Amino acid sequence: MQRMASHARAGRAALALLFFLSGFTGLIYQVLWVRRFTHVMGSSSVSVSVVIAAFMGGLFLGAVVLARLLHRCRVELRWYAALEGLIGVWGLFFVWAFPHLADAYGWLPQGGSGFAGLAPKASFSALLILPPTAAMGATLPLMVQYVERRGSSFADAIGWLYAVNTAGGAFGALLAGFVLIEFVGINTSLLLMAAINLAVGLAAWRLAAKPEGRTEPAAATDEPTGAGAASPLLAVAFASGFAAIGCEVLWTRGLKFIIQSSTYSYSLILGLFLVGLGLGGASYQRWCTGVDQRLLYGRLQSGIAAWVLLTLSLLYSVAPMPWFQDGLLGLVYDSAYHWSLGLLTFGLICLIVLLPPTIAMGVSFPALSNLYHRSTGRLAGR
């Protein structure tokens, strides 16, 4: 019995490492893509919006379309390995493709200035990002299905997998912005991330060859209430996801009143955003699986809304003011340690602005996923 338990813990640890690396590489790709597409589109705010929109759109397509096709499979790790391999191959493709993007954009219709001029470039850039992000989007439902079929409850599976994957993403976003771009270079970083994806795929394929344990999901704690009850939950999920990404973009633009470096600011904001999501996912798995999920979700969303209104109003009304820019920030950036002190100040402000609502968002996602699972009786990914 002890040997079986030890084997199960080792398998769970290996799966956690693989999924950590999946999140790690995914968010490094996102930071690198923002930097690259800024060069060809000429606007950091536009490239951030395009990459985030394409990234989230790809995750949606993967979670809905690919996961629906794969949910009946009993070899989830093999499919996970194939998806990681696809992401790695696409990472190698980007190394070749990026030097030719300027030429490719030259063949696109030229619509003049403003939105008409940016739309063809933005659409083409989004299409380049969709295949790997769709593969990324399918990995979470596949892994939740894999873990659930081997004895874990859905709430436990979604909680710890989401936390591990998000922790990897947070570490990757910070590492990319502060280390990789400056000291390693974008192309070399892309090659390294592609190699990690391919290694994760190979490791998952080998792990799939090991003897399986339990292959049926844990018993549901609640009876399914039918698809009718699930439809409002899908609308709620869409609205909350739309609001979360919108807040990320608005926070990113507002916090740039405090620091002007787009790469550092974007990486720090994204990293802290994901740290909060990861802490929220871990908190849910540890403390929130047994509470009333609807009440929990409603209270969290009310708290998030209040915090967003407060922070955005302060950022857009106070931060641009001359007394704030010339007074407080002038003291910071005019000091002998202006860069390190400025970055520390920016980091502390980001921590205060971002951490409370993102922890709440990190709890909200598995809570809403658990509600949907209970209402439909479906395995993750259907």
Buried (B, 14 or more C-beta within 10 A) or exposed (E): EEEEEEEBEEBBEBBBBBBBBBBBBBBBBBBBBBBBBBEBBEEBBBBBBBBBBBBBBBBBBBBBEBBEEBBEBEBBBBBBBBBBBBBBBBBBBBBEEBEEBEEBBEEEEEEEEEEEBBEBBBEBBBEBBBBBBBBBBBBBBBBBBBBBBBBBBBBBBBBBBBBBBBBBBBBBBBBBBBEBBEEBEBBEBBBBBBBBBBBBBBBBBEBBEEEEEEEEBBEEEEEBEEEEBBEEBEEBBEEBBEBBBEBBBBBBBBBBBBBEBBBBBBBBBBBBBBBBBBBBBBBBBEEBBEEEBEEBBBEBBEBBEEBBEEBBEEBEEEBEEEEBBEEBBEEBBEEEEEEEBBBEBBBEBBBEBBBBBBBBBBBBBBBBBBBBBBBBBBBBBB
